[in-house]
Amino acid sequence: MDMEKDVIVSPDTRRENRIPPHQSRTLKWPVLDASGAPSLDIEKWSFSIEGSVANPISWNWNEFQVLPQVKVRADFHCVTRWSRLDNLWSGVSMRELVARAGGLLPNARFALVRGYDDGWNTNLPVEYILAEDALVATAHDGAPLSVEHGGPARLIVPQLYAWKSAKWVAAIEFRETDEAGFWEENGYHMRGDPWNEERFG
């Protein structure tokens, strides 16, 4: 913890040069998605941890709101070549969520993340989703996440390109094998490290 009391600072924000290769800094927050925001009823919202965990679990919105909260300060890099620095995310850490599912089974090596936007998902290795700065965020810069930016809740994985930080997150399935998600099936990289410019496969 550093910079602000009780704020987790993403490791990449400590770099001397915080802009990855061929990225440009923006002060705005562009809105990008595959097919537009889904229609969500907060009374029917749920989020699940599934697959290779000891005890698969899900929460409704009220249950999710009372889980221990964290704040993460992190930079945000889009594969379309913009970077937004010093975002302050608030929500529940992925480590906390996985712990409440009893922890990962030994065969859990990858995660497949599903969103509420029909047919959309993304994949990533477990070490990124279990990093200290990874969380399911419900607020950004002190305000609840807007629908166009993935509200009411989105995954945030600061160490990878932003498409891995699934908007409108519904479930995370831990798996032994990797499986390409929506953008990965359409030519994007299976990992998506911005510092190695892993934009395309």
N, C-alpha and C positions, 0 to 999 in steps of 0.2 A: 504494500500500500504506500501511496506517495502522492504528491501534488495537492490532494485535498484529503481531508480526514475521511476514512472509510470508503475511499474510491480505489478500485483496482485499476491500475494503469497497464494497458496492453503493452507488451514488450516493444512492439514496433514504434510506439510513440516516443520511445527513448532514443531512437536512431538520430544521428546528426542530420542526415538527409532523410526526411520522412516521405518523400514522394518516390514511388517505385519507377523503374525505367519506362519512359514514353507515356507517363501520366501527367496530367495538368491539374493544378489545384483549383477547386471551385468553392465559392462561399455559399452558393445555392445548394439545394438538394434536389437534383433532377428526379422525376418520377418515371420509372421504367418497369415494365412487367410483360409477361407473355400474352395475356388475353384480358387484361382489365381486372378490377377488384371484384371478388365474389360478394354476394349478398349474405351477410352473416347476422344471425340473431344471437345476441349475447346470452340469452336464456338457454340456447341450445348448444353453445360453444363448449367444446371439450378439448383437452390435450392429453395425448397418451405416450407412454414409453413402452415399447413392445419388443418382441423378438428375444434375442439372447441376453436377457436379464433374469435375475433370480425370481422377481415377482412383478410381472407386467402390471402397470398401474395407469389410471387416468384421473384427471381432475376436471371439474366444471369451473366456470369462471370465478365463482365465490370461493371455492376451495383453493384455486390457484392464487388468488389475491392475498391469502393469509399465510402463504409459504414465506420463508425467510427471503428478504430482498437484498440485492446487491446493486452497486453502481459501478459501471465500467467506463473509463475514458479511453476511447480508441479512435484511430483513423479508419476510414471507410473507402475502399478502392473499387471502382466499377470497371468491369472488363471493357466498357466503351471508352475508357481512358480518362475519366475524371477521378479525382481524389478529394474527399471532404475530411478535413482534419478536426481533431478534438471534439468528436461526438461524445455526449454523455448519455449512456444507456442505463436504464433502470429495469430490473426484472428479477428473475430467478436464475441462479447459475445452473449450468448443465451438470456440474458435479453434484449439486444438491438434488437435482431431479433424478439422476441416475442412482444416487445413494438411497433415495426413497423407493426406488424400484429394486432395492436389495443388491445393487451392484451388477457389473457385467459378468456374464459367464466367460470361461476361458476362450471360447471360440469367437468372441465378438471382436471383429477386426475392422468393420466398416459400419456406417450408418446410412440408412435410406430415409430421407426426410420428406414427408408428404405435406402439401399445403391444402387449404380449402378451395383453391382455384382448381377446378376439375381437371384431372389428368396431369397435374404438375407435381414434380418431385425433383430432388437432387441427392447426390451421394457424396460422401466424404469419409476419409479415414478417421477412426475413433480418436486418435491422438489430438486432432484439431477440435473435435466436438467436446472433448474432456479437458481442454486447456483452461487455465484459470480465468481467462477473459471471455470465454464462451458463455452465452446466456440466452434464455428466452426473454426478450425485452417487451415491456408493455408501455414504456415511456422513453422519450428522446428529448434531450436538452430541457428536462423539467416539465414537459407536457405529454399527455397521453398520446400514444402513437396514432396518427391519423390513418384512415382506411387506405388512402393511396400509397402510404409508406409501410403498409403491412399490418396495421392495427386490426384487431385489438392486441395481437401478439405476433412477434416474428422471431425467428432464430437469428442470433448475431454471432458470427465466427470471424473476428477481426483479422485473423492471420491469412485468410483466403479472400479471393475476389468476392464482391458483394452478392453475386448470384447464388453463392452457396449459403448465404444468410436468408433462408427461405421466408418470404412474406406469408402472412395468414397461416402460420404453422398449425398443423392439426395433429401430427404424430411423428415420432422418430422410432424407426425399427432398427435395432442392432442386429448385425448379420455376420456370418463367417465369410461370405463372398461379396465382392463388389458388384454393383449393378448400376449401369448408366441411368441417369435421370433425364428429365425433359431436354435441357440444353445440351447435356453430354451426348445424347443420342443425335443431336443436331450439329455435332462437330466441336463442341466446347471440350476443354480439357477435363480429365477425370479428377484432377486434384485442384488446380486453380490457384497456384501460388503467385501473387502479384510481383514478388521480388525476382522470380525466375521467368516472368512474363508467360505463365502457363495459360494463355488465353484459349488456344485451340489444340485439339488432340494431335 
